[in-house]
């Protein structure tokens, strides 16, 4: 893809919601300017290769970082690297398949089964038909009404007549996944039923995964690796008890800490993304038996190398001299992004829409920055001032829940330079009422 040379194509080229596919020429390795000695992709790939299947062990890893820091792009690279190392890799993004405002560990485990089965079918590797029939009959009888089962059989019959039949088991998993995503009542029914039948459900799930691993090895793959992306975007909400009082828990800790044991159930190599709000939760590492989650810090824009690398990233997408009236405007947006690739892309797109000329000029850059400032101003509450003051003074985040929402919303950025450190998003430092409150007691 050639770099964009006019505003309309520049706007499209900077879409922050589309990760770069592996091998995309626009990719820039930011590991060094994030303060990492080695890209985590290489480290995880090595660890998977070192985990020998004959020991019957499965590798686990959690990947975290601010939303929009480039996790998906890196995980797609990891998928390709592992496939080159002859692993059967199933990658999927839950954001495309589940409601991130209402997500449960049951949903994730069902989705893993669905995606693994679909991946083997798409590559024309047949799983044992007797096994699939057994799992189908149990799952259908357990979670689907007779009417819903009849609908599946009817649709399979119609598809068979047209020559595009999808196996019955595949239709069942697709039907269950669709119910979890789009139907509140059905979602609750499925979850409740499978919790009651938990041990049988676990047995069926792992029987399916064991069969998939066996088939993978028989087809010259070393093993099966599942990468579950998008979980870091699960909505953050503090939990309340029956009296409306805050419990100290959140939707994040309930899913990933309280139910870590359940998410750890799948018998295969498994990589989850998790919210950065859980960065300091030691129980998370213990539950998944890992040393520490992989953290993708922000690019350090306080160093010239960090700014230059992000300018290079922009240059891969845009012809800077055609899009910007002056190169210094790119650097201004880079510094205002705080090293967050997503915010950098968003700032460029907003500037594209706010210019009245053929190029992005100083006025449109300033408008884009003000737009970002307004957004972050709305995210900050009076009760956050103490936490923000702590960041200004000490440059560090602790495990206190008061930091969790601010990390999740990128109000606070995590960086790495031998030691982790934190800072306010540069846009926050431009918000007058916030800085006035911080300066009141500093």
PyMOL commands that set and color helices and strands:
alter all, ss='L'
color gray80, all
select helices_A, chain A and resi 7-13+32-34+40-50+53-55+71-84+94-96+105-122+129-143+146-162+168-182+184-196+198-218+231-233+251-258+260-263+276-278+282-287+304-317+320-323+327-337+341-353+362-379+382-394+401-408+428-430+432-440
alter helices_A, ss='H'
color red, helices_A
select strands_A, chain A and resi 60-65+88-93+224-229+238-240+246-250+269-273+294-296+412-416+420-424
alter strands_A, ss='S'
color yellow, strands_A
deselect
rebuild
show_as cartoon
